[in-house]
Amino acid sequence: MMQTRSQTLQQKKANEFVFDFDKSSRAWRANKIKCANGCYEYKKTVEKETSKSHKYNTRSSIKL
């Protein structure tokens, strides 16, 4: 079966892949600090304290 021009264009658009390198670069650098010589370090994050009872007792939220 022969394809029409519009079918060929639709097929080309469906196979086309566009990757936004600028957006992915910003997302990658979001949690990093730029250092000398083009190196990066992760930003320090504050972890939330979890209580020991919550850490070990996973069924505490279930009411019987």
Secondary structure, DSSP 8 states (H G I E B T S, - for coil): ----HHHHHHHHHHH-----HHHHHHHHHTTEEE-GGG-EEE---------HHHHH-TTTT---
